[in-house]
Amino acid sequence: MALINCPECNKQVSEHAQTCPNCGFQIERYFYQKAREAKQKEQQETWNKKIAEREKQKQLRIKKFKKHKIKYILISVVSLALVVALIVGSVFLYNKLQTQIAIASCESK
């Protein structure tokens, strides 16, 4: 059986004692509360680490997006230009084909 010092009167008492025989301090409750507080502190630190890690990951995603933002914009602009070029080219070819059809029908009359 180990002896510990009473937190109140600093006399030695059994580690299994519920109260101090010298001053009546509730030792068991005191150490239970200390263990509970230590566990809560550990849980809070774990949550804080998880929150910090998530925030770090979020900042990395934002940084990566900003780094590639110009590339994304450039790809969008080039894609849009290609679509416009295809539409204009199609309209031009359609008009040219209609003109050739009109000329061919005039010549056959």
C-alpha positions in Angstrom: 0.0 0.0 0.0 1.5 3.3 -1.1 1.3 6.5 0.8 0.5 9.9 -0.7 0.5 13.4 0.7 -2.9 14.9 1.5 -3.4 17.9 -0.8 -4.9 19.9 2.1 -2.7 19.2 5.1 0.2 17.6 3.4 0.2 14.6 5.8 0.8 11.1 4.5 -2.3 9.0 4.0 -3.1 5.7 2.2 -3.7 6.1 -1.6 -6.9 4.1 -1.1 -8.3 6.4 1.7 -11.6 8.2 0.9 -10.8 11.0 3.3 -7.8 12.3 5.2 -7.9 11.0 8.8 -6.0 14.2 9.9 -8.1 17.0 8.3 -11.1 15.2 6.8 -10.3 16.3 3.2 -12.0 14.1 0.6 -9.0 12.6 -1.1 -10.8 10.1 -3.3 -13.1 12.9 -4.7 -10.2 15.2 -5.2 -8.2 12.7 -7.3 -11.3 11.6 -9.2 -11.9 15.2 -10.1 -8.2 15.7 -11.1 -8.4 12.6 -13.4 -11.6 13.8 -14.9 -10.2 17.2 -15.6 -7.1 15.7 -17.2 -9.3 13.5 -19.4 -11.4 16.5 -20.5 -8.2 18.5 -21.2 -6.8 15.6 -23.3 -10.1 15.4 -25.3 -10.1 19.2 -25.8 -6.5 19.1 -27.1 -7.5 16.2 -29.5 -10.4 18.3 -30.8 -8.1 21.3 -31.2 -5.6 19.3 -33.1 -8.3 18.0 -35.4 -9.7 21.4 -36.0 -6.3 22.8 -36.7 -5.6 20.0 -39.2 -8.8 20.6 -41.0 -8.1 24.3 -41.2 -4.6 23.6 -42.5 -6.1 21.3 -45.2 -8.6 24.0 -46.1 -5.9 26.6 -46.5 -3.9 24.2 -48.7 -6.9 23.6 -51.0 -7.4 27.4 -51.3 -3.7 27.9 -52.0 -3.8 25.2 -54.6 -6.8 26.7 -56.3 -5.3 30.2 -56.3 -2.1 28.8 -57.8 -4.0 27.2 -60.6 -6.7 29.9 -61.0 -5.0 31.5 -64.0 -4.7 28.1 -65.7 -8.5 27.4 -65.1 -9.4 30.9 -66.5 -7.2 30.4 -69.5 -8.7 27.0 -70.3 -12.2 28.4 -70.0 -11.4 31.3 -72.3 -9.7 29.1 -74.9 -12.7 26.7 -74.8 -15.1 29.5 -75.2 -13.1 30.9 -78.2 -13.2 27.5 -79.8 -16.9 27.2 -79.4 -17.4 30.7 -80.9 -15.0 29.8 -83.8 -17.0 26.7 -84.5 -20.3 28.5 -84.6 -18.9 31.3 -86.8 -17.3 28.8 -89.1 -20.5 26.8 -89.4 -22.6 29.9 -90.2 -20.0 30.9 -92.8 -20.0 27.5 -94.5 -23.8 27.4 -94.4 -24.0 30.8 -96.1 -21.4 29.8 -98.7 -23.3 26.5 -99.4 -26.6 28.5 -99.8 -24.9 30.9 -102.2 -23.6 28.0 -104.3 -27.0 26.4 -104.3 -28.7 29.6 -105.4 -26.1 30.1 -108.2 -26.6 26.6 -109.4 -30.3 26.9 -109.5 -30.1 30.2 -111.4 -27.7 28.6 -114.0 -30.0 25.7 -114.6 -33.0 27.9 -115.5 
